[in-house]
Amino acid sequence: QQAGDICSVILNPSEIDVDLEIHAACSSIRVDKDGIALEFISMRLKDFCALQTVLLNEADDPFVLGTEFVNNADLELEGDLIICKRHRPHPLDIGGQEEVC
């Protein structure tokens, strides 16, 4: 994995219920010996809502995080897909052949 690579990620906050999996397309923005940083590019609306709920429930200050969602979200809704506007020129298929991180 290198910075700039596009990949698919599957998160499961439950580890028990497979139906709670969150699928997203991401871009690697940093890859080094300490780990990897990903920017979410697109995900289904239901997955976005599930991720938002998990993050808010785990946040030290959910109000601050909720404010970040509202003020800094550079997202648009297209059908049932949430898309990061910065990556709009790159059509993504979450179910496609991207490398899984």
N, C-alpha and C positions, 0 to 999 in steps of 0.2 A: 504494500500500500504506500502511495506517495501523495504528497500534497497536490490537490487538484483532481485526484481520482474521484470518480462517481461510483457509489456502491449502494447496495440495499442493506438495511439493518432490520432486525426483528428483535423487539424488546418484549419481555414478558415479566411485568411487575409481580405477577402472582406466583410463578414457578409451579403452579398446581393446575390452573385452568388455562388450557391452550386457547380457548376462545377469547382470552384477554390479551393476546399478542397484539403488539403495535408494529405495523409495517411502515417503513419510510424509505425514501430515496435521500441520500446524503452526499455531500461533497467533503472530502478530506481537506481540512484547512491547515492542519499541523500534524506531522508525523515525526516523532523523535524517540529517543530511548525511554522517555518517561510515559509514552502512550500516544494516543491519537485524539485529535479534536475534530469533531464533525459538525457541519452546518446542515440542518434539515432543509431539503429542497422541496420535497412534496410528500404528501401522505393523504390518505382518505380522511374525510371529515370526522368520521367516527373514531379513527385512530388519533387524530389531533385532539379531539375532546378527551379521549382516554388519557393521553399523555399529559395534557394540561391538568387533569384531575389528579393524576399521580404526583406531578410536580408540586401542585398546590398543597396536597396533603402532606408531603414530605418537607416542604419549605419551612425554614425557621420563622420567616415572616411572610405568610401567604399574601398579605396586602401589597407588599413591595413587589413580589413576583407578579401578581395580578396586574399591577400598574404597568410593569414591563411588557406584559402581553399586549395591553391596550395601546401603550404609547410607542412601542418600538417594533410592532409587528409589521413587517413589510410583506404582507401576504395577500393573496386574493383567492376567492373561491370560484372554481370553475366546475360546475356540476357538483359532484361529491368529492372533489379533489382540492385540497389546500395547496397552493403553489407559492413559493418564494419568488417575489417579483424580480429579484436580482438574477435569478437563474432562468427567467422566462424564455430566453432564446434557445434553451436546451430542452427539447421535449423529452420527457422521462416516462418510462413505463415501469412502474413499481414491480410488476410481475415479470419483468423481462430478464435478460441475461446478465445483469450487472454482477460484479463481484460482491460477495457477501463479506462484510467486515467482521 
